[in-house]
Amino acid sequence: MTYIVNDKCINCRHTDCVEVCPVDCFYLGENTIVIHPDECIDCGVCEPECPIDAIKADTDESVKGMEKWLLINKKFSAIWPNINKKKEPMLEHEKYREVKNKFEEH
């Protein structure tokens, strides 16, 4: 098992989760973050820290397209820089908080 970041994070990019991660497995993109699935130790401390519920276990059957999100996290964590300190969320994060399917539409 591992944890992944899904499309709820896109254009919000809260980073409360990165400070609690004991293995620094988060990676920073322009408008989102991802978790490196091979570095994640499945501790779960990041999941409750996300204010928009964008972090899920890859075994969570309620998440549509989980396999896709696992691949997206794996792909981008290999090329984006590591992040282990909290940053401010994106400027217009509140505007995007409730937008659905952000990966496909934005």
Backbone as a chain_set.jsonl record, in Angstrom:
{"seq": "MTYIVNDKCINCRHTDCVEVCPVDCFYLGENTIVIHPDECIDCGVCEPECPIDAIKADTDESVKGMEKWLLINKKFSAIWPNINKKKEPMLEHEKYREVKNKFEEH", "coords": {"N": [[0.834, -1.185, 0.0], [0.354, 2.3, -0.573], [0.25, 5.879, -0.369], [-1.461, 8.373, -2.253], [-1.692, 11.455, -4.117], [-4.497, 13.1, -5.302], [-6.593, 14.642, -7.882], [-7.826, 16.697, -6.461], [-5.97, 18.317, -5.323], [-4.898, 19.884, -7.321], [-4.297, 23.118, -8.436], [-4.702, 24.068, -5.907], [-2.835, 23.126, -3.938], [-2.026, 22.747, -1.156], [0.297, 22.385, 1.469], [0.493, 21.253, 3.942], [0.784, 18.617, 4.58], [3.4, 17.825, 3.89], [5.179, 18.507, 5.899], [4.756, 16.709, 7.964], [5.522, 14.284, 7.032], [7.532, 11.514, 7.527], [9.483, 10.517, 5.826], [9.96, 12.221, 3.738], [8.633, 12.13, 1.12], [7.279, 13.682, -0.73], [6.688, 15.627, -3.682], [7.111, 18.596, -5.562], [5.099, 20.277, -7.828], [4.164, 22.645, -10.409], [1.477, 23.365, -9.937], [0.469, 21.552, -8.125], [1.094, 18.815, -5.815], [2.814, 15.67, -5.448], [3.091, 12.238, -4.352], [5.817, 10.088, -3.949], [5.398, 6.858, -4.751], [7.058, 4.647, -4.225], [8.684, 5.487, -2.21], [7.063, 6.16, -0.116], [6.082, 5.148, 3.106], [3.722, 4.214, 3.987], [2.59, 5.201, 6.355], [0.542, 6.964, 6.875], [0.262, 9.444, 8.156], [0.095, 11.805, 6.747], [-2.375, 11.958, 5.469], [-4.657, 12.882, 7.153], [-3.821, 15.499, 7.449], [-4.295, 16.961, 5.182], [-6.182, 19.608, 4.071], [-8.105, 19.526, 2.101], [-8.759, 16.966, 1.508], [-7.243, 15.486, -0.371], [-5.443, 13.43, -0.316], [-5.115, 9.999, -0.471], [-5.269, 6.512, 0.39], [-3.86, 4.018, -1.705], [-5.414, 1.849, -1.801], [-7.968, 2.59, -1.395], [-11.142, 2.161, -2.277], [-13.105, 3.958, -2.892], [-12.16, 5.969, -4.444], [-12.229, 7.201, -7.605], [-10.622, 6.023, -10.49], [-8.15, 5.22, -9.364], [-5.833, 3.74, -10.109], [-4.848, 5.26, -12.233], [-4.135, 7.604, -10.834], [-2.149, 6.651, -9.185], [-0.174, 6.059, -11.078], [0.271, 8.639, -12.109], [1.276, 9.976, -9.818], [3.622, 8.483, -9.473], [5.0, 8.969, -11.902], [5.405, 11.841, -11.938], [6.702, 12.316, -9.51], [9.178, 11.39, -10.023], [10.377, 13.341, -11.528], [9.928, 15.915, -10.541], [10.992, 18.411, -8.079], [11.919, 17.569, -4.711], [9.959, 18.236, -1.773], [9.874, 19.383, 1.533], [9.151, 21.218, 3.361], [6.582, 23.316, 4.545], [4.629, 25.351, 2.381], [2.952, 28.323, 1.276], [-0.448, 27.935, 0.161], [-1.702, 27.83, -3.261], [-2.445, 30.984, -4.792], [-5.179, 31.441, -5.58], [-6.524, 29.342, -4.363], [-8.938, 28.827, -2.959], [-10.913, 29.287, -4.832], [-10.734, 27.045, -6.438], [-11.307, 24.921, -4.819], [-13.709, 23.315, -4.689], [-13.973, 22.406, -7.277], [-14.535, 19.857, -9.605], [-12.934, 17.007, -11.169], [-10.435, 18.163, -11.965], [-8.027, 17.508, -13.212], [-8.658, 16.645, -15.79], [-10.012, 18.851, -16.829], [-8.642, 21.262, -16.427]], "CA": [[0.0, 0.0, 0.0], [0.987, 3.612, -0.564], [-0.7, 6.984, -0.444], [-1.345, 9.161, -3.474], [-2.379, 12.745, -4.166], [-5.383, 13.087, -6.468], [-6.827, 15.926, -8.553], [-8.314, 17.746, -5.552], [-4.828, 19.179, -4.993], [-4.563, 20.741, -8.458], [-4.597, 24.548, -8.28], [-4.811, 24.397, -4.48], [-1.485, 22.819, -3.483], [-1.721, 22.902, 0.266], [1.477, 21.565, 1.76], [0.494, 20.884, 5.36], [1.162, 17.208, 4.625], [4.827, 17.56, 3.691], [5.926, 18.683, 7.149], [4.589, 15.57, 8.869], [6.026, 13.069, 6.375], [8.819, 11.133, 8.113], [10.46, 10.087, 4.813], [10.074, 13.257, 2.705], [8.31, 11.521, -0.175], [6.444, 14.589, -1.521], [7.376, 16.33, -4.762], [6.416, 19.836, -5.856], [4.871, 20.692, -9.198], [3.744, 24.035, -10.574], [0.155, 23.628, -9.358], [0.068, 20.428, -7.276], [2.19, 17.995, -5.294], [2.588, 14.234, -5.583], [3.825, 11.362, -3.431], [6.558, 9.016, -4.627], [4.826, 5.643, -4.164], [8.09, 3.711, -3.771], [9.314, 6.049, -1.018], [6.047, 6.23, 0.933], [6.139, 3.997, 4.015], [2.342, 3.884, 4.342], [2.307, 5.524, 7.752], [-0.759, 7.614, 6.904], [0.186, 10.697, 8.91], [-0.186, 12.919, 5.841], [-3.772, 11.973, 5.024], [-5.531, 13.796, 7.899], [-3.303, 16.87, 7.402], [-4.732, 17.636, 3.963], [-7.447, 20.294, 4.334], [-9.07, 19.331, 1.012], [-8.971, 15.525, 1.347], [-6.642, 15.088, -1.645], [-4.532, 12.304, -0.12], [-5.855, 8.763, -0.241], [-4.54, 5.25, 0.273], [-4.097, 3.442, -3.028], [-6.39, 0.763, -1.643], [-9.275, 3.203, -1.151], [-12.004, 1.844, -3.411], [-14.032, 5.053, -3.177], [-11.499, 6.915, -5.338], [-12.363, 6.863, -9.018], [-9.38, 6.098, -11.255], [-6.997, 5.117, -8.469], [-4.651, 3.27, -10.845], [-4.351, 6.425, -12.972], [-3.485, 8.516, -9.898], [-0.914, 6.007, -8.757], [0.785, 6.267, -12.163], [0.587, 10.074, -12.167], [2.172, 10.259, -8.697], [4.912, 7.843, -9.748], [5.647, 9.673, -13.022], [5.857, 13.192, -11.622], [7.647, 12.318, -8.39], [10.502, 11.082, -10.573], [10.969, 14.489, -12.238], [9.753, 17.163, -9.802], [11.864, 18.518, -6.9], [11.396, 17.162, -3.407], [9.539, 19.314, -0.87], [9.693, 18.894, 2.903], [8.751, 22.359, 4.189], [5.286, 23.881, 4.172], [4.573, 26.59, 1.611], [1.596, 28.855, 1.172], [-1.185, 27.336, -0.954], [-1.8, 28.67, -4.451], [-3.155, 32.233, -4.489], [-6.627, 31.33, -5.762], [-6.891, 27.984, -3.978], [-10.346, 28.728, -2.553], [-11.695, 29.264, -6.067], [-10.659, 25.703, -7.017], [-11.54, 23.924, -3.769], [-14.822, 22.407, -4.98], [-14.005, 22.037, -8.695], [-14.377, 18.409, -9.821], [-12.193, 16.564, -12.363], [-9.501, 19.215, -12.335], [-6.977, 16.995, -14.087], [-9.164, 16.585, -17.152], [-10.604, 20.1, -17.291], [-7.821, 22.465, -16.223]], "C": [[0.876, 1.245, 0.0], [-0.115, 4.658, -0.528], [-0.432, 7.751, -1.728], [-2.05, 10.502, -3.28], [-3.231, 12.717, -5.425], [-5.648, 14.504, -6.972], [-7.394, 17.02, -7.659], [-7.208, 18.748, -5.218], [-4.511, 20.183, -6.106], [-5.139, 22.145, -8.262], [-4.889, 24.956, -6.838], [-3.424, 24.308, -3.851], [-1.199, 23.247, -2.051], [-0.537, 21.988, 0.56], [1.598, 21.236, 3.245], [1.06, 19.473, 5.539], [2.668, 16.979, 4.59], [5.624, 17.671, 4.985], [5.809, 17.488, 8.089], [5.153, 14.277, 8.291], [7.4, 12.703, 6.927], [9.879, 10.733, 7.084], [10.602, 11.068, 3.653], [9.804, 12.725, 1.301], [7.385, 12.379, -1.037], [7.292, 15.356, -2.522], [6.492, 17.45, -5.276], [6.338, 20.132, -7.35], [4.394, 22.136, -9.23], [2.412, 24.328, -9.885], [-0.382, 22.477, -8.504], [1.306, 19.792, -6.655], [1.82, 16.538, -5.525], [3.421, 13.502, -4.542], [4.55, 10.299, -4.251], [6.11, 7.69, -3.995], [5.857, 4.63, -3.669], [8.82, 4.206, -2.527], [8.353, 6.103, 0.167], [6.104, 4.971, 1.79], [4.756, 3.644, 4.579], [1.984, 4.187, 5.782], [0.962, 6.235, 7.909], [-0.841, 8.931, 7.644], [-0.158, 11.899, 8.028], [-1.673, 13.054, 5.52], [-4.657, 12.926, 5.83], [-5.062, 15.256, 7.875], [-3.81, 17.652, 6.198], [-6.1, 18.283, 4.177], [-8.506, 20.105, 3.238], [-9.269, 17.86, 0.673], [-8.422, 15.001, 0.022], [-5.701, 13.902, -1.527], [-5.349, 11.08, 0.269], [-4.913, 7.565, -0.315], [-4.843, 4.647, -1.093], [-5.044, 2.248, -2.987], [-7.803, 1.282, -1.414], [-10.159, 3.017, -2.385], [-12.997, 2.942, -3.746], [-13.451, 6.07, -4.163], [-11.586, 6.409, -6.775], [-11.009, 7.02, -9.71], [-8.12, 5.991, -10.425], [-5.727, 4.685, -9.204], [-4.009, 4.415, -11.63], [-3.588, 7.354, -12.026], [-2.194, 7.94, -9.348], [0.173, 6.216, -9.815], [1.211, 7.73, -12.28], [1.545, 10.449, -11.039], [3.562, 9.694, -8.954], [5.678, 8.617, -10.823], [6.224, 11.024, -12.588], [6.796, 13.258, -10.424], [9.063, 12.0, -8.86], [11.167, 12.297, -11.22], [10.838, 15.821, -11.487], [10.68, 17.2, -8.595], [11.139, 18.101, -5.616], [11.001, 18.393, -2.6], [9.341, 18.708, 0.52], [9.374, 20.017, 3.887], [7.444, 22.922, 3.656], [5.464, 25.194, 3.415], [3.137, 27.087, 1.644], [0.875, 28.144, 0.029], [-1.227, 28.302, -2.136], [-2.688, 29.874, -4.138], [-4.672, 32.101, -4.576], [-7.151, 29.95, -5.345], [-8.356, 27.846, -3.587], [-11.267, 28.626, -3.767], [-11.783, 27.84, -6.644], [-11.021, 24.588, -6.042], [-12.6, 22.889, -4.129], [-14.925, 21.99, -6.445], [-13.728, 20.542, -8.815], [-13.571, 18.16, -11.094], [-11.195, 17.609, -12.856], [-8.403, 18.742, -13.288], [-7.428, 17.009, -15.543], [-9.553, 17.951, -17.692], [-9.692, 21.315, -17.195], [-6.377, 22.196, -16.531]], "O": [[1.997, 1.236, 0.51], [-1.293, 4.324, -0.649], [0.693, 7.771, -2.227], [-2.892, 10.656, -2.394], [-2.747, 12.352, -6.496], [-4.998, 15.454, -6.535], [-7.436, 18.178, -8.074], [-7.488, 19.896, -4.872], [-3.912, 21.225, -5.842], [-6.32, 22.314, -7.96], [-5.287, 26.094, -6.591], [-2.909, 25.283, -3.305], [-0.265, 24.001, -1.777], [-0.402, 20.928, -0.051], [2.694, 20.971, 3.739], [1.73, 19.182, 6.53], [3.16, 16.03, 5.2], [6.64, 16.995, 5.145], [6.684, 17.281, 8.929], [5.249, 13.275, 9.0], [8.339, 13.49, 6.811], [11.055, 10.619, 7.43], [11.297, 10.772, 2.681], [10.64, 12.852, 0.407], [6.77, 11.871, -1.974], [8.447, 15.692, -2.26], [5.279, 17.287, -5.412], [7.352, 20.225, -8.041], [4.241, 22.768, -8.185], [2.23, 25.404, -9.316], [-1.573, 22.443, -8.196], [2.432, 20.194, -6.946], [0.658, 16.212, -5.767], [4.329, 14.069, -3.935], [3.962, 9.683, -5.14], [6.41, 7.429, -2.83], [5.555, 3.834, -2.781], [9.502, 3.428, -1.86], [8.783, 6.091, 1.32], [6.166, 3.859, 1.265], [4.643, 2.871, 5.53], [1.153, 3.495, 6.371], [0.316, 6.125, 8.952], [-1.93, 9.494, 7.753], [-0.655, 12.908, 8.529], [-2.165, 14.165, 5.321], [-5.364, 13.729, 5.221], [-5.822, 16.153, 8.239], [-3.759, 18.882, 6.196], [-7.077, 17.581, 4.438], [-9.664, 20.477, 3.422], [-9.883, 17.539, -0.345], [-9.054, 14.172, -0.632], [-5.205, 13.411, -2.541], [-6.156, 11.112, 1.198], [-3.891, 7.606, -1.0], [-5.966, 4.757, -1.584], [-5.424, 1.708, -4.026], [-8.735, 0.493, -1.254], [-9.937, 3.651, -3.416], [-13.667, 2.873, -4.777], [-14.173, 6.935, -4.66], [-11.084, 5.335, -7.108], [-10.332, 8.032, -9.535], [-7.113, 6.618, -10.756], [-4.652, 5.222, -8.938], [-2.784, 4.53, -11.686], [-2.512, 7.841, -12.374], [-1.248, 8.68, -9.076], [1.317, 6.519, -9.476], [2.383, 8.02, -12.522], [2.522, 11.162, -11.271], [4.565, 10.354, -8.683], [6.869, 8.886, -10.667], [7.393, 11.315, -12.842], [7.61, 14.177, -10.336], [10.034, 12.307, -8.169], [12.378, 12.295, -11.439], [11.577, 16.762, -11.78], [11.117, 16.15, -8.124], [9.928, 18.264, -5.473], [11.616, 19.453, -2.718], [8.721, 17.655, 0.666], [9.331, 19.797, 5.097], [7.237, 22.99, 2.444], [6.311, 26.023, 3.747], [2.22, 26.346, 2.001], [1.504, 27.784, -0.966], [-0.828, 29.46, -2.012], [-3.588, 29.78, -3.303], [-5.378, 32.614, -3.707], [-8.12, 29.455, -5.921], [-8.96, 26.811, -3.871], [-12.29, 27.945, -3.717], [-12.783, 27.478, -7.263], [-11.034, 23.418, -6.425], [-12.398, 21.698, -3.891], [-15.867, 21.291, -6.819], [-12.796, 20.025, -8.2], [-13.532, 19.006, -11.987], [-11.135, 17.896, -14.051], [-7.908, 19.531, -14.094], [-6.647, 17.353, -16.431], [-9.438, 18.191, -18.893], [-9.965, 22.323, -17.846], [-5.543, 23.094, -16.414]]}, "num_chains": 1, "name": "protein.A"}
